[in-house]
């Protein structure tokens, strides 16, 4: 009888430990996933801001950049004969 109770308690402890491990693993996986999405979000926002800041340089032929705040002024194109 004593052996059966010991085995039962041991099995119950093992099952509880596995359940706890599963819950902890699930939470850790969630944290890792959220962390990855946050990092990717920051990265893409950074790229977008950089692209917006560098945009005036790509249109340098058509626009003149006045001051550091990127105030754009349209330049009249010279007509070719």
C-alpha positions as CSV (number, residue, x, y, z in Angstrom):
1,X,0.0,0.0,0.0
2,X,2.8,2.4,0.9
3,X,4.6,1.7,-2.3
4,X,1.5,2.4,-4.4
5,X,1.0,5.7,-2.7
6,X,4.7,6.6,-3.3
7,X,4.4,5.7,-7.0
8,X,1.1,7.7,-7.3
9,X,2.6,10.8,-5.6
10,X,5.8,10.5,-7.7
11,X,3.7,10.3,-10.9
12,X,1.5,13.2,-9.8
13,X,4.6,15.3,-9.1
14,X,6.0,14.4,-12.5
15,X,2.8,15.4,-14.3
16,X,2.6,18.7,-12.4
17,X,6.2,19.4,-13.1
18,X,5.6,18.8,-16.9
19,X,2.5,21.0,-16.9
20,X,4.5,23.8,-15.1
21,X,7.3,23.4,-17.6
22,X,4.9,23.6,-20.5
23,X,3.3,26.8,-19.1
24,X,6.7,28.4,-18.5
25,X,7.9,27.4,-22.0
26,X,4.7,28.8,-23.6
27,X,5.1,32.1,-21.7
28,X,8.8,32.3,-22.7
29,X,7.9,31.6,-26.4
30,X,5.4,34.4,-26.3
31,X,7.9,36.8,-24.8
32,X,10.5,35.8,-27.5
33,X,7.9,36.2,-30.3
34,X,6.7,39.6,-29.0
35,X,10.4,40.7,-28.7
36,X,11.1,39.7,-32.3
37,X,8.1,41.7,-33.5
38,X,9.1,44.7,-31.5
39,X,12.7,44.6,-32.9
40,X,11.4,44.2,-36.4
41,X,8.9,47.0,-35.9
42,X,11.6,49.4,-34.7
43,X,13.9,48.3,-37.6
44,X,11.2,48.9,-40.3
45,X,10.2,52.3,-38.7
46,X,13.9,53.3,-38.7
47,X,14.2,52.3,-42.4
48,X,11.0,54.3,-43.2
49,X,12.3,57.4,-41.4
50,X,15.7,57.1,-43.1
51,X,14.0,56.8,-46.5
52,X,11.9,59.9,-45.8
53,X,14.9,61.9,-44.7
54,X,16.9,60.8,-47.8
55,X,14.1,61.3,-50.3
56,X,15.1,65.0,-51.2
57,X,18.5,63.8,-52.3
58,X,16.9,61.4,-54.9
59,X,15.0,64.4,-56.4
60,X,18.0,66.7,-56.5
61,X,17.6,67.2,-60.3
62,X,14.1,68.6,-60.0
63,X,14.3,70.4,-56.6
64,X,16.6,72.7,-54.7
65,X,16.9,72.0,-51.0
66,X,16.7,75.1,-48.9
67,X,18.0,74.9,-45.3
68,X,18.4,71.8,-43.2
69,X,14.7,71.3,-42.8
70,X,14.3,70.1,-46.5
71,X,12.1,72.9,-47.7
72,X,11.8,72.1,-51.4
73,X,11.6,74.5,-54.2
74,X,10.7,73.4,-57.8
75,X,13.4,74.2,-60.3
76,X,12.4,75.1,-63.9
77,X,13.9,72.6,-66.3
78,X,16.0,74.0,-69.1
79,X,14.4,73.3,-72.5
80,X,16.7,71.5,-75.0
81,X,16.8,72.7,-78.5
